[in-house]
Amino acid sequence: MWTVAGVTFANGGDNIGVYVPVFLSVGPAAVVAYCIVFLALVAALVGLGKFVATRRPIAELLERWEHILFPIVLIGLGIFILVSGGAFGL
């Protein structure tokens, strides 16, 4: 568990640069609310991941196509973030 937490923290360095100013600009109650919402959503995501992974047909399908689906999902997510953030001036 600590290894996963350490790797997650190390990979999130860019997030630190974003969220430190946010946390400094709001009050303590908002920081607590942000943390609670974040932890609740992480728990929901982990629960959904476990649910999906324990369904044999879905797990087999994902295992068979993960080398194609994973890059498509990440590229699609990146494009969505760039377009919705106005990175292309659209």
Z-matrix of the N, CA and C atoms (Angstrom, degrees):
N
C 1 1.440
C 2 1.528 1 110.04
N 3 1.326 2 117.27 1 -43.02
C 4 1.466 3 119.29 2 -177.89
C 5 1.523 4 111.45 3 -68.59
N 6 1.337 5 116.74 4 -31.60
C 7 1.457 6 119.76 5 177.75
C 8 1.519 7 110.66 6 -65.68
N 9 1.319 8 116.45 7 -45.62
C 10 1.463 9 120.62 8 178.22
C 11 1.522 10 110.05 9 -62.31
N 12 1.322 11 117.25 10 -42.85
C 13 1.459 12 120.37 11 178.78
C 14 1.528 13 110.61 12 -62.40
N 15 1.330 14 117.44 13 -41.04
C 16 1.461 15 121.29 14 179.53
C 17 1.517 16 112.67 15 -64.90
N 18 1.325 17 116.56 16 -44.16
C 19 1.465 18 120.37 17 178.61
C 20 1.524 19 110.37 18 -65.27
N 21 1.321 20 116.55 19 -41.59
C 22 1.462 21 120.48 20 178.49
C 23 1.522 22 110.61 21 -60.98
N 24 1.316 23 117.04 22 -44.24
C 25 1.467 24 121.14 23 179.03
C 26 1.532 25 110.37 24 -64.59
N 27 1.330 26 117.14 25 -43.08
C 28 1.462 27 120.82 26 -178.80
C 29 1.525 28 111.38 27 -64.45
N 30 1.321 29 117.24 28 -37.71
C 31 1.467 30 120.38 29 -179.83
C 32 1.521 31 112.43 30 -77.21
N 33 1.313 32 117.37 31 -12.02
C 34 1.460 33 120.44 32 -176.55
C 35 1.508 34 113.85 33 -99.05
N 36 1.311 35 118.37 34 23.57
C 37 1.461 36 121.13 35 -179.09
C 38 1.512 37 113.54 36 -58.30
N 39 1.324 38 116.39 37 -36.47
C 40 1.458 39 119.17 38 177.86
C 41 1.517 40 111.02 39 -67.38
N 42 1.326 41 116.92 40 -31.46
C 43 1.458 42 120.21 41 177.47
C 44 1.524 43 111.50 42 -67.07
N 45 1.316 44 116.60 43 -33.99
C 46 1.461 45 120.16 44 178.56
C 47 1.530 46 109.61 45 -61.44
N 48 1.333 47 115.74 46 -41.38
C 49 1.463 48 120.34 47 178.88
C 50 1.519 49 113.08 48 -64.63
N 51 1.315 50 116.73 49 -24.98
C 52 1.465 51 120.75 50 179.56
C 53 1.519 52 111.09 51 -88.02
N 54 1.331 53 116.32 52 -45.86
C 55 1.463 54 119.58 53 -170.37
C 56 1.525 55 114.87 54 -83.37
N 57 1.316 56 119.04 55 -23.47
C 58 1.462 57 120.00 56 177.86
C 59 1.527 58 110.63 57 -60.46
N 60 1.346 59 118.91 58 -48.62
C 61 1.468 60 117.61 59 177.02
C 62 1.530 61 112.88 60 -62.25
N 63 1.341 62 116.86 61 -35.64
C 64 1.471 63 119.49 62 178.58
C 65 1.521 64 109.74 63 -63.66
N 66 1.324 65 116.41 64 -47.27
C 67 1.464 66 119.98 65 -178.43
C 68 1.527 67 111.95 66 -65.65
N 69 1.327 68 117.11 67 -31.16
C 70 1.461 69 120.13 68 178.65
C 71 1.526 70 112.68 69 -74.95
N 72 1.328 71 116.26 70 -23.11
C 73 1.461 72 119.06 71 -176.01
C 74 1.525 73 113.65 72 -92.57
N 75 1.344 74 118.01 73 -4.35
C 76 1.465 75 120.87 74 178.85
C 77 1.527 76 109.25 75 -119.20
N 78 1.311 77 115.00 76 167.58
C 79 1.460 78 119.95 77 -179.26
C 80 1.526 79 112.67 78 -79.06
N 81 1.321 80 116.14 79 170.02
C 82 1.460 81 121.17 80 -178.88
C 83 1.536 82 113.21 81 -59.30
N 84 1.325 83 117.61 82 -35.75
C 85 1.463 84 120.23 83 -179.89
C 86 1.523 85 110.65 84 -64.31
N 87 1.328 86 117.01 85 -38.60
C 88 1.463 87 120.58 86 178.85
C 89 1.523 88 111.13 87 -67.79
N 90 1.331 89 117.27 88 -38.77
C 91 1.471 90 120.62 89 177.51
C 92 1.527 91 109.84 90 -61.74
N 93 1.322 92 116.61 91 -44.75
C 94 1.467 93 120.38 92 178.02
C 95 1.528 94 110.17 93 -61.69
N 96 1.327 95 116.76 94 -42.19
C 97 1.466 96 120.36 95 178.98
C 98 1.527 97 110.93 96 -63.42
N 99 1.339 98 117.36 97 -43.17
C 100 1.463 99 120.90 98 177.46
C 101 1.527 100 110.30 99 -59.10
N 102 1.313 101 116.44 100 -45.15
C 103 1.468 102 120.82 101 -178.25
C 104 1.528 103 111.42 102 -64.80
N 105 1.311 104 117.03 103 -41.44
C 106 1.464 105 120.56 104 179.59
C 107 1.530 106 110.57 105 -65.02
N 108 1.319 107 116.65 106 -45.07
C 109 1.467 108 119.93 107 178.94
C 110 1.529 109 110.21 108 -63.38
N 111 1.324 110 117.18 109 -42.94
C 112 1.458 111 120.66 110 178.83
C 113 1.529 112 111.17 111 -59.72
N 114 1.329 113 116.82 112 -48.52
C 115 1.461 114 120.04 113 -178.80
C 116 1.529 115 111.77 114 -65.35
N 117 1.323 116 117.12 115 -37.38
C 118 1.466 117 120.22 116 177.87
C 119 1.526 118 110.78 117 -64.83
N 120 1.325 119 116.87 118 -42.10
C 121 1.460 120 119.56 119 179.77
C 122 1.525 121 111.80 120 -70.40
N 123 1.321 122 118.53 121 -35.31
C 124 1.462 123 120.55 122 175.26
C 125 1.531 124 109.76 123 -64.19
N 126 1.332 125 116.80 124 -42.91
C 127 1.470 126 119.90 125 177.74
C 128 1.528 127 110.70 126 -61.73
N 129 1.320 128 117.53 127 -40.51
C 130 1.462 129 120.55 128 178.25
C 131 1.528 130 110.91 129 -65.03
N 132 1.329 131 116.77 130 -40.96
C 133 1.454 132 120.44 131 178.93
C 134 1.524 133 111.56 132 -65.29
N 135 1.319 134 117.44 133 -42.00
C 136 1.459 135 121.05 134 177.73
C 137 1.531 136 110.12 135 -64.32
N 138 1.325 137 116.45 136 -42.75
C 139 1.464 138 120.09 137 177.90
C 140 1.520 139 111.79 138 -61.89
N 141 1.331 140 117.10 139 -42.86
C 142 1.458 141 120.92 140 178.05
C 143 1.525 142 110.67 141 -64.86
N 144 1.323 143 117.15 142 -40.91
C 145 1.463 144 120.90 143 177.42
C 146 1.513 145 112.00 144 -61.79
N 147 1.316 146 116.92 145 -42.25
C 148 1.463 147 120.19 146 178.02
C 149 1.523 148 110.77 147 -65.98
N 150 1.329 149 116.54 148 -41.23
C 151 1.454 150 120.58 149 179.12
C 152 1.523 151 110.74 150 -60.27
N 153 1.334 152 116.57 151 -46.84
C 154 1.461 153 120.64 152 -178.90
C 155 1.526 154 110.92 153 -66.59
N 156 1.328 155 116.93 154 -42.85
C 157 1.461 156 120.94 155 -176.44
C 158 1.523 157 112.75 156 -68.18
N 159 1.309 158 117.77 157 -24.13
C 160 1.467 159 119.58 158 -179.32
C 161 1.526 160 112.51 159 -89.90
N 162 1.315 161 118.82 160 -1.10
C 163 1.458 162 122.31 161 174.18
C 164 1.517 163 107.51 162 -92.63
N 165 1.328 164 116.65 163 107.74
C 166 1.470 165 121.62 164 -172.02
C 167 1.529 166 113.73 165 -53.78
N 168 1.334 167 120.74 166 -48.93
C 169 1.475 168 118.24 167 -178.56
C 170 1.535 169 112.96 168 -61.91
N 171 1.319 170 116.03 169 -39.70
C 172 1.468 171 119.43 170 179.53
C 173 1.522 172 109.99 171 -68.88
N 174 1.325 173 116.87 172 -42.96
C 175 1.466 174 120.53 173 -179.96
C 176 1.520 175 111.02 174 -62.52
N 177 1.328 176 117.56 175 -41.42
C 178 1.464 177 120.45 176 179.31
C 179 1.522 178 111.08 177 -66.34
N 180 1.326 179 116.63 178 -40.81
C 181 1.458 180 120.48 179 178.20
C 182 1.525 181 110.79 180 -63.01
N 183 1.328 182 116.26 181 -47.00
C 184 1.464 183 119.73 182 179.57
C 185 1.522 184 111.63 183 -64.58
N 186 1.329 185 117.26 184 -38.22
C 187 1.458 186 120.20 185 179.93
C 188 1.524 187 110.67 186 -66.17
N 189 1.321 188 116.34 187 -36.79
C 190 1.455 189 120.71 188 -179.43
C 191 1.536 190 111.63 189 -69.44
N 192 1.337 191 117.27 190 -36.34
C 193 1.456 192 120.82 191 -172.74
C 194 1.534 193 113.99 192 -111.50
N 195 1.334 194 118.47 193 8.36
C 196 1.458 195 120.22 194 -174.49
C 197 1.522 196 113.39 195 -61.61
N 198 1.315 197 117.83 196 -34.04
C 199 1.467 198 120.22 197 -178.80
C 200 1.526 199 112.02 198 -67.53
N 201 1.323 200 117.61 199 -17.81
C 202 1.457 201 121.74 200 176.08
C 203 1.532 202 110.64 201 -100.92
N 204 1.326 203 116.45 202 -43.84
C 205 1.462 204 120.53 203 -175.86
C 206 1.529 205 113.27 204 -67.08
N 207 1.326 206 117.12 205 -41.19
C 208 1.457 207 120.70 206 -175.26
C 209 1.529 208 112.43 207 -60.13
N 210 1.344 209 119.26 208 -50.32
C 211 1.469 210 118.21 209 177.42
C 212 1.526 211 112.75 210 -63.51
N 213 1.333 212 117.42 211 -37.27
C 214 1.463 213 119.95 212 179.64
C 215 1.528 214 110.40 213 -62.66
N 216 1.316 215 116.96 214 -43.87
C 217 1.464 216 120.80 215 179.91
C 218 1.532 217 110.38 216 -64.10
N 219 1.330 218 117.43 217 -45.66
C 220 1.467 219 119.73 218 -178.88
C 221 1.529 220 112.14 219 -66.03
N 222 1.319 221 117.28 220 -41.99
C 223 1.466 222 120.18 221 178.26
C 224 1.523 223 110.08 222 -65.25
N 225 1.335 224 116.27 223 -43.26
C 226 1.464 225 120.02 224 178.28
C 227 1.513 226 111.95 225 -61.75
N 228 1.326 227 116.67 226 -42.31
C 229 1.461 228 120.88 227 177.99
C 230 1.522 229 110.91 228 -63.38
N 231 1.323 230 116.97 229 -42.48
C 232 1.457 231 120.69 230 178.45
C 233 1.521 232 112.04 231 -62.54
N 234 1.332 233 115.83 232 -43.76
C 235 1.473 234 119.46 233 178.14
C 236 1.516 235 110.60 234 -63.62
N 237 1.329 236 116.59 235 -43.28
C 238 1.469 237 120.13 236 178.61
C 239 1.527 238 111.02 237 -59.18
N 240 1.330 239 117.24 238 -44.95
C 241 1.464 240 121.30 239 -179.29
C 242 1.527 241 110.43 240 -63.74
N 243 1.326 242 116.89 241 -43.37
C 244 1.471 243 119.45 242 179.95
C 245 1.524 244 112.05 243 -65.33
N 246 1.330 245 116.64 244 -43.90
C 247 1.465 246 119.43 245 -178.08
C 248 1.523 247 110.36 246 -69.39
N 249 1.340 248 117.83 247 -45.99
C 250 1.459 249 119.58 248 -178.13
C 251 1.532 250 112.13 249 -68.76
N 252 1.321 251 117.19 250 -24.70
C 253 1.457 252 120.92 251 177.18
C 254 1.518 253 113.49 252 -83.91
N 255 1.332 254 116.79 253 -5.13
C 256 1.454 255 120.49 254 178.59
C 257 1.519 256 113.84 255 78.41
N 258 1.337 257 117.47 256 25.77
C 259 1.458 258 120.56 257 -176.87
C 260 1.531 259 112.03 258 -67.66
N 261 1.320 260 117.32 259 -24.16
C 262 1.462 261 120.49 260 -177.82
C 263 1.522 262 111.50 261 -100.81
N 264 1.304 263 117.54 262 3.10
C 265 1.450 264 121.34 263 179.20
C 266 1.530 265 113.02 264 66.18
N 267 1.334 266 115.17 265 30.05
C 268 1.472 267 119.09 266 -179.18
C 269 1.496 268 111.48 267 -80.04
